[in-house]
Amino acid sequence: MKINHNVTAQIANVNLKKDERRVSASLEKLSSGYKITKAADDSAGLAISNKMRNQIRALNQASRNSEDGQSVVQTADGALNEVTSILQRIRELTVQNANDTYTIEDRAASQNEIDQLLDEIDRISSTTEFNGKGLLDGSSARSITSSADGIQALKASLQVPSGDYQFSVSELPQPAVAEDIEFTIPGTLFINNTNVEITADDTEETASQKILDICNKMDIDVEFSGTSCTFTTKAAGDNQHITIRNSDGQNQLFMGSDAQIELGDGFSENAKVTADGGHVTIIDNGGFEMLVEIPFEIPEGSSGDVDVTLKVYDAGYMGVQIGANENQMLDMNFDEVSCNTLSLRDSNGQRLINVCSQHGAEMAIASLDVAIERVSATRSELGAYQNRLEDTTSSLDVAAYNMTNSMSRIIDTDMADEMTQYTQLNVLTQAATTMLSQANSKPQEIMNLLQGM
């Protein structure tokens, strides 16, 4: 028997400390709900779970991004729905005024309403925003630059590859011009089937004013030289007509002409060109579509054919981060939807539809059909974005759920199993404490031997 070293007590103390550490670890797991609370618990599991946690948080944020993208699309689509309603009302007015039962004063009243509606389309285009970003003003569309002043690409679809596109303008759009048209005092001058009554009481000045008032309503400029007039439409293109009835009752028709271009590098042999005045649409393979505006005058410093290079960039459109990792983006192109891109006005603000004559109203119907079709195509594209974003949100939510479930199996505590172990460790701790007490009292037996001396 020894008194300097109580090895039995030391053994009991060592076991008690082990049990206390295990109890403490079990309590930490039970109180936190995690079975990995530090790297020492499971170093490999901790590394895996941290990667999973990063991915889960990124997936959840990508899901929120996708929902923001849906809100953006819904905002733009709501604005375009109103634009469609406005265009339908304008078309209704053009159909009404194509009926020859109306006077020019009646048609001028309708034209005033049309002008206000066109202003509203441009207002919607310039003010529709989401979080301060314009959606329909072209600021969230493909970036395109032009080498020629005044010639610009109004839009390019996302299917247009980035790069340079070359074409030459062989003919600029031309207005309709009727030169050297004489009027008499008294007499009647017929312009676009509208008669200007000139009485014997009229002077040359008052007669000119009557002609000018009528022509202003029909967007026709007039130059006077005595009793001779030169009429020029304010807009250019094949749709622009001036009809003058001469003294023998025959109509003389003067027409404008559309722009003409020759395609060069960047376009395939299958590319098709259609023109409406100065607005030229180029359609090529694979959803390639580009809208170009040609001005009525040759850019300064140019002569003959005008060579143009358009540079299309992979920039400008709106990107939505719809994944947890890099390069997982959805690019959304919001084309400008304004009176200019709908070919209802040119870039100078000159209206391209006028219902103050029967011919003008007839031509306006066709122009509005094209405009409505363009808006519908844009809304269709937005609808495709929204459907994809809805599916993306669902997919991201499922991925986050499955990954969370996987991470839970690695780091979450099985409370029932851990409670069983905790109970067992608690019993061992109590037993170790009791044994330590017994071991500490064992040296007292030596005192019995010493007392017997």
VOROLUM-285260 format. One record per residue: residue in one letter; x, y, z of N, C-alpha, C in turn. Coordinates in pm, whole numbers, padded with zeros to 5 digits, always signed. Last residue first. Layout:
! VOROLUM-285260
aXYZXYZXYZ;...
***
This chain:
! VOROLUM-285260
m+00027+00058+01565+00166+00045+01608+00180+00077+01756;g-00226+00108+01469-00206-00015+01545-00063-00032+01595;q-00210+00332+01314-00266+00349+01447-00243+00224+01533;l-00116+00228+01072-00026+00310+01155-00078+00328+01295;l-00341+00093+00980-00220+00017+01010-00130+00097+01100;n-00516+00305+00949-00551+00199+01044-00430+00115+01084;m-00389+00448+00749-00392+00506+00882-00431+00402+00986;i-00448+00300+00525-00311+00293+00578-00307+00351+00720;e-00706+00368+00471-00683+00235+00529-00541+00223+00586;q-00694+00607+00341-00729+00612+00483-00706+00478+00551;p-00655+00559+00072-00535+00579+00157-00568+00587+00307;k-00934+00550-00021-00856+00426+00003-00731+00449+00086;s-01063+00778-00089-01073+00735+00052-00988+00613+00083;n-01022+00802-00361-00962+00903-00273-00965+00861-00127;a-01179+00592-00455-01033+00584-00469-00964+00685-00378;q-01435+00690-00400-01387+00568-00334-01235+00559-00339;s-01441+00912-00574-01457+00931-00429-01406+00812-00351;l-01415+00782-00813-01309+00872-00772-01316+00899-00622;m-01658+00648-00818-01534+00570-00807-01416+00658-00766;t-01832+00869-00847-01842+00780-00729-01713+00702-00709;t-01749+00964-01096-01740+01050-00977-01743+00967-00849;a-01812+00750-01258-01671+00790-01242-01653+00879-01120;a-02091+00753-01233-02016+00636-01185-01870+00673-01162;q-02148+00999-01356-02185+00977-01215-02107+00861-01155;t-02050+00940-01609-01991+01049-01532-02023+01033-01383;l-02220+00735-01689-02077+00708-01674-02008+00816-01591;v-02461+00878-01705-02447+00767-01607-02300+00737-01582;n-02396+01052-01911-02430+01108-01781-02417+01004-01672;l-02366+00876-02123-02247+00948-02073-02273+01009-01936;q-02634+00796-02153-02530+00697-02120-02407+00766-02062;t-02750+01039-02221-02794+00969-02101-02690+00868-02055;y-02615+01090-02462-02600+01183-02349-02640+01116-02218;q-02706+00884-02624-02565+00888-02586-02542+00978-02464;t-02974+00964-02643-02940+00831-02588-02796+00830-02542;m-02945+01208-02767-02999+01205-02631-02971+01072-02564;e-02854+01129-03016-02763+01205-02931-02812+01205-02785;d-03080+01001-03118-02957+00925-03098-02863+00997-03001;a-03259+01220-03120-03292+01097-03046-03165+01018-03016;m-03129+01413-03286-03156+01442-03145-03185+01316-03065;d-02880+01418-03488-02994+01329-03468-03027+01335-03319;t-02774+01738-03597-02773+01636-03492-02900+01552-03499;d-02644+01819-03922-02749+01827-03820-02743+01710-03723;i-02445+01773-04114-02414+01859-03999-02522+01862-03892;i-02530+01580-04306-02390+01589-04266-02374+01662-04134;r-02797+01609-04351-02751+01476-04312-02607+01479-04262;s-02800+01874-04437-02858+01840-04308-02810+01705-04259;m-02698+01861-04694-02616+01922-04590-02668+01887-04451;s-02921+01743-04819-02793+01672-04815-02703+01728-04706;n-03112+01942-04784-03137+01809-04728-03007+01730-04716;t-02995+02142-04933-03014+02162-04789-03036+02030-04719;m-03016+02028-05184-02883+02048-05127-02891+02072-04977;n-03294+02027-05217-03220+01900-05218-03081+01916-05156;y-03348+02307-05205-03409+02212-05110-03327+02083-05102;a-03204+02406-05423-03170+02452-05288-03225+02356-05183;a-03343+02275-05630-03200+02248-05609-03157+02290-05469;v-03597+02391-05601-03581+02246-05582-03435+02212-05555;d-03532+02658-05660-03588+02625-05529-03573+02476-05499;l-03445+02637-05925-03351+02680-05821-03402+02644-05682;s-03685+02557-06050-03567+02470-06053-03468+02507-05944;s-03847+02783-06003-03886+02652-05950-03766+02558-05943;t-03699+02974-06146-03722+02990-06003-03758+02857-05940;t-03716+02870-06406-03586+02883-06340-03602+02895-06190;d-03986+02896-06459-03928+02761-06451-03793+02764-06380;e-03992+03176-06457-04075+03101-06363-04022+02959-06347;l-03820+03232-06669-03782+03273-06534-03865+03200-06428;r-03967+03133-06885-03839+03072-06852-03797+03107-06709;n-04187+03304-06877-04207+03160-06858-04076+03091-06820;q-04055+03548-06927-04123+03527-06800-04145+03377-06774;y-03952+03514-07189-03863+03540-07076-03931+03504-06944;a-04196+03485-07324-04102+03373-07322-04002+03389-07209;g-04298+03741-07289-04368+03626-07231-04279+03503-07222;l-04116+03885-07441-04119+03907-07296-04191+03791-07226;e-04190+03790-07693-04055+03763-07642-04049+03782-07491;s-04448+03893-07703-04428+03748-07710-04290+03710-07656;r-04394+04163-07704-04462+04105-07588-04447+03954-07586;t-04277+04180-07957-04199+04215-07839-04262+04155-07714;a-04494+04106-08115-04372+04024-08118-04286+04052-07995;s-04666+04318-08058-04705+04181-08021-04584+04089-08018;v-04523+04528-08173-04547+04528-08028-04584+04388-07981;r-04535+04445-08441-04405+04459-08374-04422+04458-08222;e-04811+04451-08489-04739+04324-08501-04603+04330-08429;i-04858+04722-08465-04919+04630-08368-04849+04495-08371;a-04711+04810-08690-04675+04854-08555-04731+04760-08449;v-04853+04690-08900-04711+04656-08879-04669+04692-08737;d-05096+04820-08868-05090+04673-08860-04947+04627-08833;l-05017+05080-08915-05056+05042-08779-05059+04891-08762;s-04974+05071-09190-04862+05105-09100-04893+05062-08957;a-05232+05014-09285-05124+04917-09306-05007+04944-09211;i-05360+05251-09204-05408+05120-09157-05298+05017-09169;a-05229+05450-09344-05208+05442-09200-05255+05308-09145;m-05330+05426-09600-05191+05387-09576-05162+05369-09427;e-05589+05528-09549-05570+05392-09600-05429+05342-09572;a-05529+05791-09472-05591+05700-09376-05575+05556-09420;g-05422+05888-09713-05339+05884-09592-05396+05790-09488;h-05648+05874-09880-05531+05791-09907-05443+05778-09783;q-05811+06065-09758-05855+05926-09765-05738+05833-09791;s-05646+06282-09522-05689+06248-09658-05726+06102-09660;c-05579+06293-09264-05654+06408-09317-05687+06393-09464;v-05429+06113-09131-05561+06067-09175-05644+06181-09233;n-05101+06014-09141-05188+06131-09144-05321+06089-09204;i-04791+05906-09020-04929+05870-09054-05014+05997-09044;l-04555+06002-08939-04555+05932-09067-04693+05881-09104;r-04452+06308-08790-04543+06194-08795-04545+06135-08936;q-04130+06392-08694-04231+06411-08798-04321+06287-08804;g-03922+06353-08521-04053+06375-08463-04163+06397-08564;n-03685+06277-08625-03704+06421-08605-03841+06454-08546;s-03710+06009-08666-03626+06052-08553-03636+06201-08527;d-04063+05976-08751-03920+05960-08776-03842+06017-08658;r-04340+05772-08646-04273+05900-08655-04128+05874-08693;l-04403+05514-08685-04516+05607-08680-04467+05751-08682;s-04227+05301-08661-04245+05366-08792-04371+05451-08798;l-04159+05211-08418-04283+05154-08474-04317+05215-08609;t-03943+05364-08357-03917+05224-08390-04041+05154-08444;n-04091+05608-08312-03986+05599-08413-03964+05454-08454;c-04262+05564-08103-04321+05593-08234-04217+05582-08345;s-04106+05283-07935-04148+05423-07945-04211+05445-08082;v-03941+05068-07777-04076+05068-07834-04127+05211-07828;e-03630+04916-07790-03702+05043-07779-03838+05029-07848;d-03610+04588-07647-03602+04680-07760-03678+04809-07730;f-03445+04437-07416-03567+04517-07419-03555+04620-07531;n-03322+04124-07374-03309+04242-07459-03443+04315-07466;m-03161+03945-07130-03293+03991-07176-03275+04123-07251;d-02975+03665-07057-02970+03797-07120-03108+03831-07174;l-02904+03498-06774-03007+03508-06876-03005+03650-06929;m-02611+03321-06666-02687+03443-06687-02797+03421-06789;q-02370+03202-06538-02504+03145-06540-02603+03261-06545;n-02114+03295-06503-02160+03271-06640-02294+03199-06647;e-02061+03145-06177-02032+03242-06281-02085+03194-06417;n-02341+03009-05986-02202+03017-06028-02186+03117-06142;a-02607+02986-05937-02522+03008-05821-02376+03032-05859;g-02815+03171-06173-02749+03053-06121-02656+03088-06006;i-02907+03398-06291-03007+03298-06255-02943+03169-06207;q-02870+03722-06323-02792+03611-06268-02889+03506-06216;v-02961+03881-06613-03013+03835-06485-02931+03713-06442;g-02885+04169-06803-02848+04033-06764-02902+03999-06626;m-03004+04367-07062-03012+04340-06919-02980+04193-06891;y-02779+04510-07311-02901+04443-07268-02893+04412-07118;g-02519+04612-07330-02632+04702-07331-02760+04639-07281;a-02338+04386-07545-02351+04471-07427-02477+04554-07442;d-02188+04293-07774-02252+04206-07676-02262+04282-07544;y-02256+04523-08044-02180+04480-07926-02261+04378-07845;v-02213+04600-08382-02304+04545-08281-02221+04487-08167;k-02165+04859-08595-02093+04771-08503-02189+04729-08392;l-02211+04926-08933-02275+04917-08802-02198+04818-08717;t-02102+05132-09178-02062+05016-09099-02130+05025-08963;v-02186+05247-09501-02215+05247-09357-02162+05119-09295;d-02154+05467-09769-02112+05340-09709-02124+05349-09557;v-02368+05608-09990-02314+05626-09855-02280+05489-09798;d-02326+05712-10328-02362+05609-10232-02295+05635-10097;g-02287+06068-10350-02312+05939-10412-02360+05839-10308;s-02114+06199-10068-02168+06219-10202-02185+06081-10266;s-02072+06362-09751-02090+06243-09833-02143+06281-09969;g-02069+06586-09594-01939+06536-09640-01949+06413-09727;e-02352+06501-09400-02258+06604-09444-02124+06542-09482;p-02568+06247-09526-02486+06305-09420-02381+06401-09477;i-02845+06330-09733-02714+06264-09725-02634+06329-09613;e-03173+06319-09590-03064+06393-09652-02934+06317-09634;f-03345+06161-09458-03390+06208-09589-03279+06284-09662;p-03184+05870-09302-03240+06006-09305-03276+06048-09447;i-03277+05548-09219-03201+05626-09316-03262+05766-09322;e-03259+05317-08961-03325+05438-09009-03229+05516-09098;v-03308+04966-08928-03217+05078-08955-03298+05197-09004;l-03333+04676-08747-03410+04790-08799-03319+04911-08807;m-03281+04332-08786-03221+04462-08758-03308+04570-08823;e-03264+03996-08696-03350+04107-08738-03288+04238-08693;f-03227+03653-08700-03155+03779-08720-03253+03885-08770;g-03328+03400-08683-03388+03503-08599-03318+03637-08605;g-03175+03251-08875-03165+03226-08732-03221+03334-08642;n-03082+03483-09142-03103+03349-09086-03103+03350-08933;d-03240+03808-09153-03144+03708-09199-03171+03578-09126;i-03374+04117-09242-03400+03987-09179-03306+03885-09241;i-03395+04453-09193-03309+04349-09251-03333+04221-09173;t-03584+04736-09269-03575+04615-09188-03493+04511-09263;v-03569+05081-09256-03531+04964-09333-03515+04846-09239;h-03726+05382-09282-03708+05269-09191-03686+05142-09273;g-03790+05579-09459-03651+05572-09415-03624+05458-09319;g-04034+05395-09617-03975+05527-09607-03828+05517-09572;d-03971+05098-09544-04091+05179-09526-04044+05322-09506;a-03831+04807-09690-03820+04947-09652-03958+05010-09641;t-03654+04503-09644-03781+04571-09672-03771+04713-09619;v-03434+04252-09740-03448+04393-09701-03586+04441-09739;k-03287+03946-09634-03392+04016-09706-03406+04157-09649;a-03019+03717-09677-03075+03832-09607-03175+03905-09695;n-02885+03512-09796-03029+03494-09779-03096+03614-09713;e-02620+03560-09786-02685+03578-09917-02836+03569-09906;s-02569+03741-09475-02564+03624-09563-02633+03654-09694;f-02364+04013-09366-02496+03957-09397-02479+03837-09489;g-02100+04078-09349-02172+04056-09225-02308+03993-09247;d-02063+04304-09622-02006+04207-09529-02089+04199-09402;g-02367+04434-09752-02229+04394-09773-02185+04290-09672;l-02662+04534-09930-02596+04470-09817-02455+04427-09854;e-02778+04840-10029-02713+04720-10079-02633+04660-09964;i-03096+05008-10002-02960+04980-09956-02910+04851-10021;q-03323+05273-10036-03271+05147-10090-03128+05129-10046;a-03622+05425-09910-03476+05412-09913-03438+05277-09973;d-03908+05489-10123-03842+05435-10004-03691+05435-10022;s-04060+05788-10254-03992+05658-10271-03921+05619-10142;g-04372+05951-10343-04238+05947-10287-04176+05811-10311;m-04567+06056-10628-04534+05961-10520-04392+05982-10471;f-04846+06203-10769-04702+06221-10741-04669+06138-10616;l-05089+06195-11013-05039+06133-10891-04889+06151-10881;q-05358+06379-11131-05213+06358-11143-05160+06307-11010;n-05673+06317-11266-05588+06322-11147-05442+06298-11184;q-05872+06522-11477-05784+06408-11462-05696+06426-11337;g-06018+06753-11533-06077+06653-11444-05993+06529-11423;d-05892+06948-11669-05977+06858-11748-06035+06744-11666;s-05739+07076-11479-05858+07143-11530-05949+07052-11611;n-05637+06819-11239-05615+06930-11332-05747+06980-11390;r-05585+06733-10912-05679+06721-11024-05664+06843-11113;i-05325+06567-10752-05373+06697-10799-05467+06674-10918;t-05208+06395-10482-05295+06384-10599-05351+06522-10631;i-04927+06265-10341-04998+06393-10364-05077+06376-10492;h-04819+06026-10098-04880+06059-10227-04933+06202-10226;q-04613+05803-09942-04646+05945-09949-04694+05979-10090;n-04527+05546-09948-04665+05569-09904-04708+05714-09918;d-04261+05555-10008-04351+05513-10114-04497+05537-10078;g-04118+05849-09852-04148+05709-09866-04251+05681-09972;a-04122+06114-09607-04076+06051-09730-04115+05905-09732;a-04311+06401-09494-04251+06269-09474-04212+06212-09609;k-04414+06627-09604-04315+06641-09497-04245+06509-09466;t-04443+06659-09959-04484+06596-09833-04373+06609-09730;t-04475+06953-10139-04381+06850-10096-04429+06790-09964;f-04572+07149-10414-04614+07075-10295-04512+06966-10265;t-04558+07463-10543-04482+07337-10538-04516+07270-10405;c-04761+07676-10746-04730+07610-10617-04641+07488-10642;s-04835+07995-10881-04777+07862-10901-04734+07805-10766;t-04903+08252-10862-05012+08155-10857-04964+08012-10885;g-04608+08335-10706-04727+08389-10770-04841+08293-10753;s-04500+08074-10584-04438+08170-10675-04549+08229-10759;f-04479+07901-10278-04557+07978-10374-04465+08066-10459;e-04462+07580-10142-04386+07698-10181-04462+07769-10293;v-04571+07380-09875-04606+07450-10000-04511+07568-10019;d-04581+07052-09729-04521+07185-09739-04554+07247-09875;i-04822+06865-09573-04763+06898-09704-04708+07039-09697;d-04996+06754-09377-04850+06742-09366-04782+06760-09503;m-05261+06819-09394-05221+06694-09459-05070+06673-09458;k-05274+07064-09270-05348+06953-09210-05301+06820-09267;n-05129+07213-09455-05075+07192-09321-05145+07076-09251;c-05307+07223-09670-05185+07142-09681-05121+07115-09545;i-05503+07402-09577-05539+07265-09612-05415+07175-09611;d-05346+07633-09543-05420+07575-09429-05456+07429-09457;l-05254+07683-09805-05159+07650-09700-05229+07584-09582;i-05489+07754-09935-05414+07634-09978-05320+07587-09868;k-05550+07987-09793-05644+07875-09795-05572+07745-09833;q-05326+08143-09857-05349+08104-09719-05446+07987-09710;s-05361+08184-10128-05244+08108-10083-05263+08058-09940;a-05587+08345-10113-05594+08215-10180-05478+08126-10137;t-05482+08568-09989-05582+08489-09918-05599+08351-09981;e-05298+08651-10192-05252+08619-10056-05353+08533-09983;e-05454+08704-10412-05350+08600-10423-05303+08556-10284;t-05784+08741-10276-05662+08793-10336-05564+08677-10348;d-06123+08658-10333-05992+08626-10276-05883+08699-10352;d-06354+08703-10466-06317+08802-10365-06178+08778-10308;a-06392+08483-10618-06349+08604-10687-06306+08713-10590;t-06254+08203-10429-06361+08289-10482-06302+08411-10550;i-06159+07883-10421-06102+08017-10431-06205+08105-10501;e-06172+07595-10238-06255+07689-10314-06192+07829-10306;v-06015+07306-10262-05990+07438-10207-06065+07538-10294;n-06109+06971-10199-06117+07089-10284-06094+07217-10203;t-05935+06676-10186-05992+06782-10103-05993+06910-10186;n-05797+06487-10323-05943+06476-10323-06010+06575-10227;n-05538+06595-10306-05571+06471-10236-05722+06460-10215;i-05666+06893-10400-05543+06834-10346-05582+06712-10264;f-05798+07096-10644-05820+06969-10575-05685+06910-10533;l-05909+07421-10654-05788+07338-10660-05813+07212-10578;t-06111+07632-10840-06107+07525-10740-05981+07442-10761;g-06154+07990-10871-06129+07856-10920-06131+07756-10804;p-06115+08336-10981-06165+08230-10893-06134+08094-10953;i-05790+08243-10982-05884+08322-10901-05992+08377-10995;t-05614+07928-10993-05675+08048-11055-05770+08114-10957;f-05296+07768-10965-05433+07789-10918-05484+07919-10979;e-05065+07524-11084-05126+07656-11093-05265+07657-11029;i-04774+07372-10990-04920+07353-10992-04985+07492-10984;d-04493+07315-10985-04556+07406-11083-04705+07377-11100;e-04467+06976-10863-04412+07107-10896-04501+07182-10995;a-04493+06769-10602-04573+06813-10718-04533+06957-10749;v-04336+06499-10447-04323+06640-10488-04409+06665-10611;a-04291+06293-10168-04367+06317-10291-04363+06467-10322;p-03951+06238-10053-04091+06278-10037-04160+06285-10172;q-03735+05952-10043-03774+06078-10105-03921+06109-10076;p-03456+05797-09893-03602+05810-09907-03638+05949-09958;l-03168+05748-10106-03230+05799-09984-03381+05803-10001;e-03005+05476-10245-03106+05579-10264-03163+05619-10129;s-02794+05327-10149-02793+05365-10291-02895+05474-10321;v-02596+05285-09888-02725+05346-09919-02720+05395-10063;s-02440+04976-09810-02432+05108-09875-02573+05155-09908;f-02318+04803-09520-02411+04819-09632-02389+04958-09691;q-02187+04576-09281-02166+04684-09378-02276+04684-09484;y-02121+04510-08951-02214+04485-09060-02210+04605-09154;d-01917+04353-08705-01939+04463-08799-02031+04419-08912;g-02037+04211-08391-01943+04228-08501-01981+04344-08590;s-02246+03960-08246-02168+04082-08234-02066+04089-08347;p-02531+03826-08420-02399+03810-08358-02326+03944-08348;v-02860+03850-08340-02760+03915-08426-02623+03900-08360;q-03028+03756-08151-02974+03655-08245-02875+03717-08344;l-03129+03971-08024-03018+03902-07958-02955+03796-08048;s-03189+04223-08282-03228+04113-08196-03105+04048-08133;a-03156+04568-08275-03101+04444-08329-03136+04333-08231;k-03268+04898-08366-03268+04779-08280-03203+04663-08353;l-03189+05112-08516-03281+05136-08406-03289+05017-08313;a-02890+05219-08638-02970+05099-08618-03058+05121-08495;q-02864+05519-08834-02850+05444-08710-02936+05318-08714;i-02740+05802-08978-02784+05666-09007-02760+05581-08884;g-02630+06035-08872-02771+06035-08912-02825+05898-08945;d-02306+05961-08984-02393+06050-08909-02535+06044-08963;a-02180+05635-08993-02233+05748-09070-02326+05831-08985;s-02116+05421-08837-02004+05500-08888-02050+05625-08961;s-02290+05348-08535-02290+05364-08681-02175+05453-08722;t-02339+05098-08280-02286+05227-08326-02281+05227-08478;i-02538+04950-08033-02500+04953-08175-02449+05092-08208;s-02632+04734-07776-02559+04857-07811-02509+04846-07955;r-02956+04605-07709-02824+04587-07768-02761+04721-07804;a-03123+04772-07431-03120+04696-07556-02975+04685-07606;s-03193+04950-07237-03169+04811-07197-03170+04719-07319;s-03247+05188-07357-03130+05184-07270-03098+05044-07220;g-03482+05196-07501-03362+05152-07571-03239+05144-07484;d-03704+05245-07353-03643+05360-07421-03515+05325-07494;l-03814+05054-07198-03865+05063-07335-03805+05179-07412;l-03680+05064-06951-03709+04935-07012-03747+04944-07159;g-03441+05221-06739-03539+05230-06846-03556+05096-06915;k-03407+05184-06396-03355+05142-06526-03467+05149-06629;g-03529+05242-06152-03450+05347-06216-03392+05310-06351;n-03674+05011-06096-03562+05049-06009-03468+05148-06077;f-03780+05024-06413-03778+04933-06298-03653+04964-06218;e-03993+05231-06620-03867+05198-06553-03890+05089-06450;t-04117+05430-06866-04132+05296-06808-03998+05249-06752;t-04069+05669-06996-04085+05671-06850-04103+05534-06787;s-04051+05644-07271-03943+05714-07201-03952+05703-07049;s-04284+05504-07345-04151+05453-07381-04042+05515-07296;i-04483+05676-07258-04471+05543-07197-04332+05486-07222;r-04432+05886-07437-04419+05907-07292-04402+05774-07220;d-04488+05767-07682-04350+05811-07655-04329+05836-07505;i-04763+05728-07641-04675+05613-07666-04531+05650-07635;e-04846+05993-07618-04857+05904-07502-04770+05780-07520;d-04808+06086-07876-04730+06145-07767-04731+06055-07644;l-05007+05935-07998-04867+05910-08033-04774+05967-07926;l-05230+06060-07886-05203+05919-07855-05059+05881-07890;q-05208+06310-08002-05199+06298-07857-05169+06153-07816;d-05245+06238-08271-05119+06301-08228-05101+06290-08078;i-05510+06145-08263-05400+06053-08295-05267+06110-08249;e-05646+06383-08210-05647+06275-08111-05533+06177-08136;n-05588+06515-08450-05547+06574-08322-05544+06468-08212;q-05714+06350-08634-05569+06359-08636-05516+06419-08506;s-05981+06408-08578-05928+06274-08547-05776+06274-08542;a-05983+06667-08677-06015+06644-08536-05964+06506-08493;a-05929+06621-08945-05830+06695-08865-05855+06677-08716;r-06164+06499-09027-06041+06418-09019-05933+06488-08937;d-06334+06719-09021-06362+06600-08938-06235+06518-08918;e-06208+06875-09212-06218+06925-09076-06246+06811-08979;i-06241+06727-09442-06106+06741-09390-06107+06796-09248;t-06531+06515-09392-06462+06632-09446-06323+06639-09386;y-06628+06178-09466-06583+06280-09373-06514+06395-09446;t-06682+05973-09630-06797+06056-09592-06756+06170-09501;d-06491+05789-09698-06489+05919-09768-06610+06006-09736;n-06308+05624-09454-06440+05639-09515-06451+05780-09573;a-06083+05653-09317-06068+05602-09454-06200+05608-09529;n-06163+05718-09066-06135+05828-09156-06100+05783-09297;q-06199+05464-08951-06310+05558-08958-06286+05665-09064;v-05940+05366-08965-06046+05299-09041-06166+05392-09056;t-05820+05546-08789-05779+05546-08929-05882+05476-09017;l-05945+05481-08547-05964+05614-08604-05925+05618-08751;e-05848+05222-08512-05992+05244-08523-06021+05380-08587;r-05581+05279-08481-05625+05206-08600-05775+05222-08622;i-05589+05403-08232-05546+05479-08350-05592+05410-08478;r-05672+05185-08076-05758+05303-08088-05719+05387-08209;q-05451+05020-08109-05582+04973-08157-05680+05089-08171;l-05258+05174-07984-05247+05147-08128-05380+05099-08186;i-05352+05161-07720-05344+05290-07789-05339+05269-07940;s-05324+04889-07666-05457+04950-07661-05459+05083-07736;t-05044+04870-07684-05130+04796-07778-05271+04855-07782;v-04971+05025-07465-04933+05069-07600-05020+04999-07705;e-05066+04861-07262-05130+04990-07283-05096+05047-07421;n-04890+04650-07294-05033+04624-07306-05109+04755-07330;l-04651+04771-07234-04679+04737-07374-04825+04702-07397;a-04676+04789-06956-04667+04911-07036-04701+04882-07182;g-04679+04516-06892-04793+04601-06857-04794+04730-06937;d-04426+04441-06979-04543+04388-07049-04667+04470-07016;a-04261+04574-06794-04254+04609-06937-04379+04562-07011;t-04346+04442-06558-04355+04589-06570-04355+04630-06717;q-04283+04178-06615-04423+04214-06594-04444+04365-06607;v-04003+04196-06626-04078+04160-06747-04225+04200-06733;v-03950+04261-06358-03909+04351-06466-03992+04324-06592;s-04048+04035-06229-04111+04166-06203-04076+04266-06311;q-03869+03845-06323-04011+03834-06358-04083+03966-06336;g-03638+03940-06198-03647+03941-06344-03791+03929-06391;d-03702+03882-05935-03687+04023-05976-03699+04036-06127;e-03693+03605-05956-03822+03668-05926-03818+03817-05960;s-03420+03577-06001-03514+03533-06103-03652+03596-06081;n-03322+03665-05755-03289+03739-05879-03389+03705-05989;r-03419+03461-05594-03472+03596-05575-03442+03684-05697;s-03259+03257-05697-03405+03246-05706-03471+03383-05688;a-03009+03352-05623-03040+03342-05766-03191+03329-05788;q-03035+03320-05347-03026+03455-05403-03057+03455-05552;n-03044+03040-05334-03158+03118-05284-03155+03260-05339;l-02792+02982-05439-02913+02936-05509-03036+03015-05464;a-02629+03092-05239-02624+03147-05375-02747+03106-05455;r-02695+02929-05027-02723+03072-05016-02722+03137-05154;i-02603+02683-05133-02744+02700-05098-02780+02848-05092;q-02330+02727-05161-02411+02700-05280-02559+02724-05252;n-02253+02762-04893-02230+02868-04991-02320+02851-05113;r-02322+02507-04799-02390+02626-04746-02373+02744-04841;m-02145+02343-04938-02288+02330-04961-02362+02454-04913;k-01907+02428-04829-01929+02444-04972-02077+02436-05005;n-01956+02349-04563-01935+02491-04594-01956+02518-04743;s-01973+02071-04590-02092+02146-04552-02078+02295-04581;i-01708+02005-04653-01816+01976-04748-01939+02062-04717;a-01575+02087-04421-01538+02145-04550-01651+02125-04652;l-01702+01924-04228-01711+02069-04217-01680+02136-04351;g-01630+01666-04312-01771+01705-04314-01788+01856-04306;a-01354+01679-04257-01402+01660-04395-01547+01706-04408;s-01358+01716-03976-01294+01814-04064-01342+01802-04207;d-01552+01698-03727-01547+01625-03853-01490+01719-03958;d-01466+01823-03486-01574+01725-03485-01572+01637-03609;a-01274+02012-03545-01229+01888-03483-01339+01781-03481;a-01415+02233-03636-01345+02151-03734-01304+02016-03676;k-01735+02243-03471-01598+02290-03492-01527+02192-03583;t-01977+02127-03480-01973+02265-03432-01833+02327-03444;i-02167+01898-03605-02034+01952-03637-02036+02098-03596;k-02420+01855-03527-02322+01758-03478-02180+01795-03518;y-02643+02102-03409-02543+02061-03507-02450+01958-03447;g-02803+02188-03208-02868+02115-03316-02773+02068-03423;s-02715+02312-02979-02702+02384-03107-02779+02318-03220;s-02774+02131-02773-02820+02269-02759-02814+02345-02892;l-02659+01890-02861-02802+01896-02831-02853+02039-02828;k-02392+01965-02888-02466+01918-03005-02616+01927-02982;e-02334+02031-02625-02319+02133-02730-02396+02094-02855;l-02373+01786-02498-02461+01899-02465-02455+02008-02571;s-02161+01646-02612-02298+01603-02639-02397+01714-02609;a-01945+01784-02502-01963+01781-02648-02105+01742-02685;s-01990+01725-02231-01991+01864-02276-02014+01872-02428;v-01958+01449-02235-02087+01505-02197-02099+01649-02247;r-01689+01439-02305-01788+01380-02395-01929+01431-02364;r-01575+01560-02083-01557+01620-02216-01661+01568-02314;e-01655+01381-01884-01705+01518-01879-01689+01588-02015;d-01514+01151-01959-01660+01149-01962-01718+01291-01961;k-01253+01243-01918-01297+01201-02052-01448+01205-02062;k-01262+01289-01643-01239+01401-01734-01283+01368-01876;l-01297+01025-01552-01400+01125-01525-01386+01245-01619;n-01059+00905-01631-01183+00861-01694-01296+00961-01673;v-00887+01048-01461-00869+01055-01606-00998+01016-01677;n-00985+00970-01211-00993+01110-01250-00980+01127-01401;a-00923+00698-01207-01064+00738-01200-01082+00883-01246;i-00645+00719-01209-00714+00651-01319-00860+00692-01323;q-00606+00851-00966-00567+00917-01090-00637+00854-01210;a-00692+00659-00788-00767+00784-00797-00733+00858-00927;t-00493+00467-00832-00633+00433-00857-00718+00559-00874;v-00262+00593-00748-00280+00563-00890-00425+00533-00923;n-00160+00798-00547-00287+00725-00548-00322+00700-00695;h+00151+00816-00404+00080+00819-00532-00044+00733-00523;n+00219+00799-00134+00268+00911-00216+00192+00925-00348;i+00122+00573-00015+00052+00697+00016+00100+00814-00071;k+00047+00228-00076+00131+00346-00094+00049+00471-00061;m+00084-00119+00000+00000+00000+00000+00088+00125+00000;
***
